[in-house]
Amino acid sequence: MPELPEVETVCRSLRPHLLGRTIKDVQVVEPRLRVRVDEKSLKRLVGQRVDAIERRAKYILLQMSAHSVWLFHLGMSGKLICVEPSMARRKHDHIIVRLDDGGELRYHDPRRFGLSLVTRRESLHELPQLRALGMDPFDADLTGDFLFRFTRGSQRRIRDLLLDQQIVAGLGNIYANEILSMTGIKPTTRAHRLTRKQAGALAGAIPRLLGDAIRWCGTSFSDYRDADDKSGEFQNHLRVYDRDGEKCRGCSSLIKRVAIGNRSAFYCPKCQK
């Protein structure tokens, strides 16, 4: 699933193609996504201009000229690709948007776990998908004290606490593992065992690691691509994620994999205690 760096990269790559462009037509080829696409609300976007493209956690927000907001979540395999209309359409191109400059925006999603919906700008905060989101990882208020309050008394593994979107919004399994590697904390550590100093280290590592991933345009293992259909490169710089059996980049120990719930966690047994 695309995480915050991938979504931020998609937003940045969409801007040159979409900002200032007017929607001429919207065609819904397959409405059966995570939530069925409301075709009438998408048709009402015709004639509107894209004024801004923003990210909120793992959500992409197209701010439209008539105070509408078109929200996307890429789910497991979703892609927003900007192409020339002459490019052959592919299976799983579910939404086709024709722009006033002749280009097309296509939403492609083989697994159909993504989300596409339209709301009014003043109602955006009421959406259940956004209402309970926690702090953005790049918010200056994400401090060690902020995280330490959530770790106190928590029996959860620290990896799982980092995945809680109501605490820090946008982290997924890849970057939670990488942040814990950067701070030398084992992913199976119970959250209440963390010291205030360790909480501070996590608060500092979160934006630093995510910033590095954004600079490399995110992590591509299979489906993820940006708006120009280009893959990211951060998979070449991962410390631990999906590297079980390989040598740690900081020592000669082999990376280990452990199951926490229904997800894998990865760590160096020497560097992470």
C-alpha positions in Angstrom: 0.0 0.0 0.0 1.4 3.4 -0.9 2.4 5.3 2.3 3.0 9.0 3.0 6.2 9.4 0.9 4.5 7.7 -2.1 1.3 9.8 -1.8 3.4 13.0 -1.4 5.4 12.1 -4.5 2.1 11.5 -6.5 0.8 14.9 -5.4 4.1 16.6 -6.5 4.1 14.8 -9.8 0.4 15.6 -10.5 0.8 19.4 -10.0 2.6 20.2 -13.3 -0.1 18.3 -15.2 -3.3 19.4 -13.4 -2.8 22.8 -11.7 -4.9 25.4 -13.6 -6.4 22.7 -15.9 -10.2 22.5 -16.4 -12.0 19.2 -16.4 -13.8 18.7 -19.7 -15.2 15.2 -19.1 -15.2 12.4 -16.5 -15.9 8.8 -17.5 -16.4 6.1 -14.9 -15.5 2.7 -16.5 -15.7 0.7 -13.2 -17.5 2.3 -10.2 -16.9 -0.7 -7.8 -14.0 0.5 -5.7 -13.8 0.3 -1.9 -16.8 2.6 -1.8 -18.9 2.7 -5.0 -18.0 5.7 -7.1 -20.8 8.4 -7.1 -20.8 9.0 -10.9 -23.2 12.0 -10.6 -20.8 13.9 -8.2 -17.9 13.3 -10.5 -19.9 14.6 -13.5 -20.5 17.8 -11.5 -16.7 18.4 -11.7 -16.9 19.0 -15.4 -16.1 22.7 -16.0 -14.2 23.1 -12.8 -10.6 24.1 -12.6 -8.0 22.3 -10.4 -6.7 25.1 -8.0 -4.6 23.1 -5.6 -3.4 19.5 -4.9 -2.8 18.7 -1.3 -2.0 15.6 0.8 -3.6 14.7 4.1 -2.0 11.6 5.6 -2.4 9.0 2.8 -5.2 10.9 1.0 -4.8 13.1 -2.2 -7.0 16.1 -2.3 -7.8 18.0 -5.5 -9.1 21.4 -4.6 -11.5 22.5 -7.3 -12.6 26.0 -8.3 -16.3 25.7 -7.3 -15.4 24.8 -3.7 -15.5 21.1 -4.4 -12.8 18.7 -3.2 -12.0 15.5 -5.1 -10.5 13.0 -2.7 -8.5 9.9 -3.6 -7.0 7.1 -1.6 -4.8 4.7 -3.6 -5.6 1.6 -1.6 -3.3 -1.3 -2.3 -2.7 -0.9 -6.0 -4.1 2.4 -7.1 -2.3 4.8 -9.5 -3.2 8.3 -10.8 -1.4 8.5 -14.2 -1.3 11.5 -16.6 -1.1 10.4 -20.2 -1.7 11.5 -23.8 -5.2 10.4 -24.9 -3.6 8.4 -27.7 -2.2 6.0 -25.2 -4.1 2.7 -25.2 -6.4 2.2 -22.2 -5.5 -0.6 -20.0 -7.5 -3.1 -18.1 -8.3 -1.7 -14.6 -8.3 2.0 -15.9 -11.5 2.7 -13.9 -11.8 6.5 -14.1 -10.8 8.6 -17.1 -10.6 12.4 -16.8 -10.2 14.5 -20.0 -8.5 17.9 -19.4 -8.8 21.2 -21.4 -5.2 20.9 -22.7 -6.0 17.5 -24.3 -4.3 15.4 -21.7 -6.0 12.7 -19.6 -5.8 11.7 -16.0 -6.5 8.0 -15.4 -7.2 6.2 -12.2 -5.8 2.6 -12.4 -6.5 0.1 -9.7 -6.3 -3.7 -10.3 -7.4 -4.6 -6.7 -10.1 -1.9 -6.5 -9.3 -1.1 -2.8 -8.9 2.6 -3.6 -11.3 5.4 -2.9 -12.6 8.3 -5.0 -15.2 10.7 -3.7 -16.3 14.3 -4.0 -17.3 16.6 -1.2 -17.7 20.3 -0.5 -14.7 22.1 0.9 -16.5 23.2 4.0 -17.6 19.6 4.7 -14.1 18.1 4.3 -13.5 17.9 8.0 -16.7 15.9 8.5 -15.6 13.0 6.3 -15.2 9.8 8.4 -12.0 9.0 6.5 -10.3 12.3 7.7 -12.1 13.1 11.0 -10.1 10.8 13.2 -6.7 11.3 11.7 -3.8 12.0 14.0 -0.9 14.4 13.7 0.9 14.9 10.4 4.5 13.6 10.6 5.9 16.9 9.5 3.9 18.9 12.1 6.2 20.8 14.5 4.0 19.6 17.4 5.2 16.0 16.8 7.6 16.0 19.7 9.0 13.4 22.0 6.6 14.5 24.7 3.7 14.0 22.3 4.7 10.4 21.6 5.6 9.7 25.2 2.1 10.4 26.3 0.8 7.6 24.0 3.4 5.1 25.0 2.7 5.4 28.8 0.6 2.5 29.9 0.3 1.0 26.3 0.8 -2.7 26.0 1.0 -2.5 22.3 4.2 -3.3 20.4 5.9 -0.1 19.4 5.6 -1.0 15.7 1.9 -1.2 16.0 1.6 2.1 17.9 3.4 3.8 15.1 0.9 2.4 12.7 -2.0 3.9 14.6 -3.4 6.6 12.2 -5.1 8.3 15.1 -1.7 9.1 16.6 0.6 9.8 13.7 -1.2 9.9 10.3 0.5 8.5 7.2 2.9 5.9 8.5 2.7 2.4 7.2 4.6 -0.8 7.8 7.6 0.0 5.6 8.4 3.3 7.2 7.5 2.2 10.8 10.2 -0.5 10.4 12.7 1.9 9.0 12.1 4.5 11.7 12.6 1.9 14.4 15.8 0.8 12.7 17.1 4.3 12.6 16.5 4.8 16.3 17.8 1.3 17.4 14.5 0.1 18.8 13.3 -3.4 18.3 9.8 -3.5 16.7 8.4 -6.0 19.2 9.3 -3.7 22.2 6.2 -2.9 24.3 5.5 0.8 24.0 5.3 1.4 27.7 8.9 0.3 28.1 10.2 3.2 25.9 12.0 6.0 27.7 11.4 9.7 27.2 14.7 9.8 25.4 13.7 7.1 23.0 10.3 8.8 22.3 12.3 11.9 21.5 14.5 10.0 19.1 11.4 8.6 17.3 9.9 12.1 17.0 13.1 13.3 15.3 13.5 10.3 13.1 9.9 10.2 11.7 10.1 13.4 9.6 13.8 12.8 8.7 13.2 9.3 7.4 10.1 10.3 5.5 11.9 13.3 4.0 14.6 11.0 2.7 12.0 8.7 1.2 10.3 11.6 -0.5 13.6 12.8 -2.0 13.9 9.3 -3.5 10.3 9.5 -4.8 9.1 6.7 -2.5 9.4 3.0 -2.4 8.4 0.8 -5.4 8.1 -3.0 -4.9 5.3 -3.7 -7.3 2.3 -1.4 -8.1 3.3 2.1 -6.9 4.2 4.7 -9.6 4.0 8.4 -9.7 1.8 10.5 -12.1 4.4 10.1 -14.8 4.3 6.3 -14.3 7.8 6.3 -12.8 8.8 4.1 -10.0 10.5 5.3 -6.8 14.0 4.4 -5.7 13.9 4.3 -1.9 13.7 0.5 -2.0 17.5 0.7 -2.8 18.1 2.5 0.5 16.0 0.5 3.0 17.8 -0.5 6.2 15.7 -3.5 7.2 12.3 -3.7 5.5 12.0 -6.9 3.4 15.7 -7.6 3.8 15.5 -10.7 6.1 18.6 -12.8 5.7 20.6 -9.9 4.3 23.5 -8.1 6.1 22.6 -5.1 8.2 24.0 -1.9 6.6 25.5 -0.9 10.0 27.0 -4.2 11.1 27.6 -7.7 9.9 24.5 -9.2 11.5 21.7 -10.7 9.4 18.4 -8.9 9.3 15.6 -10.9 11.0 11.9 -11.1 10.3 9.2 -11.6 12.9 5.4 -11.7 12.6 3.5 -9.1 14.7 -0.2 -9.8 14.2 -0.7 -10.4 10.5 2.2 -8.2 9.3 5.9 -8.8 9.2 8.4 -6.7 11.0 12.1 -6.6 10.2 15.1 -5.7 12.5 18.8 -6.1 13.2 19.3 -8.2 16.3 22.5 -6.3 17.1 21.6 -2.7 16.4 18.0 -2.8 17.7 17.5 -3.8 21.3 
